[in-house]
Amino acid sequence: MEKKCTSCASCGFEFTKPEDHALGDLNHEYCFVCTNEDGSLKSYEEVLAIIAEEFVHSQGIDMKAAEEMAREVMAKLPAWSGR
């Protein structure tokens, strides 16, 4: 039995519907936010900025703190573990 991804391997976003996956492909390990139009993973810097912006918006923290938090989150995710 094939294991389905339950969250994005790049940002940790939880998949709740097919459209959350890149290209709407349930087997894709990245979400639509972390990927380019062709389904390829965006750069580390691009994903870092996306996550940091979300932290600023959702938690009301400044950008420097948000970037630090984003780096900590990303370090634990498969896409960036070797970074």
C-alpha positions as CSV (number, residue, x, y, z in Angstrom):
1,M,0.0,0.0,0.0
2,E,1.4,3.4,-1.0
3,K,1.8,6.0,1.7
4,K,0.1,9.3,1.0
5,C,1.7,12.6,2.2
6,T,-0.4,14.2,5.0
7,S,1.5,17.5,5.0
8,C,3.9,19.4,2.8
9,A,7.5,18.3,3.0
10,S,8.6,21.8,2.4
11,C,6.5,24.0,4.8
12,G,4.5,21.6,6.9
13,F,1.1,22.8,5.6
14,E,-1.5,20.1,6.3
15,F,-3.2,18.6,3.2
16,T,-6.9,18.6,3.6
17,K,-8.0,18.4,-0.1
18,P,-6.5,17.4,-3.4
19,E,-6.0,21.0,-4.5
20,D,-3.7,21.6,-1.6
21,H,-1.1,19.3,-3.3
22,A,1.1,20.7,-6.1
23,L,-0.6,20.2,-9.4
24,G,-3.6,18.7,-7.5
25,D,-1.6,15.4,-7.4
26,L,-2.3,13.5,-4.2
27,N,1.1,11.8,-4.5
28,H,3.0,15.1,-4.7
29,E,4.9,15.7,-1.5
30,Y,4.8,19.5,-1.8
31,C,1.9,22.0,-1.5
32,F,0.7,24.3,-4.2
33,V,2.3,27.3,-2.3
34,C,5.8,25.8,-2.2
35,T,5.9,24.9,-5.9
36,N,6.2,26.6,-9.2
37,E,3.6,26.2,-11.9
38,D,5.3,23.0,-13.2
39,G,5.2,21.4,-9.7
40,S,8.9,21.9,-9.0
41,L,9.9,23.1,-5.6
42,K,10.6,26.8,-5.1
43,S,13.9,27.9,-3.7
44,Y,14.7,27.8,0.0
45,E,14.7,31.6,0.1
46,E,11.3,31.8,-1.6
47,V,9.7,29.3,0.8
48,L,11.4,31.0,3.8
49,A,9.8,34.3,2.8
50,I,6.4,32.6,2.4
51,I,6.5,31.0,5.8
52,A,7.8,34.1,7.5
53,E,5.1,36.3,6.0
54,E,2.5,33.9,7.3
55,F,4.0,34.1,10.8
56,V,3.9,37.9,10.6
57,H,0.3,37.8,9.5
58,S,-1.0,35.1,11.8
59,Q,1.0,35.8,14.9
60,G,1.7,39.5,14.7
61,I,5.5,39.2,15.2
62,D,8.2,41.2,13.4
63,M,9.8,39.9,10.3
64,K,13.2,39.1,11.9
65,A,11.6,36.9,14.5
66,A,9.3,35.3,11.9
67,E,12.3,34.5,9.7
68,E,14.1,32.8,12.6
69,M,11.0,30.8,13.4
70,A,10.6,29.8,9.7
71,R,14.2,28.6,9.6
72,E,13.6,26.4,12.7
73,V,10.4,24.9,11.1
74,M,12.1,24.3,7.8
75,A,15.1,22.6,9.3
76,K,12.8,19.9,10.6
77,L,11.1,19.2,7.2
78,P,12.3,16.6,4.7
79,A,12.8,19.1,1.8
80,W,15.3,21.1,3.8
81,S,16.8,18.6,6.3
82,G,20.2,18.5,4.5
83,R,20.5,22.3,4.5
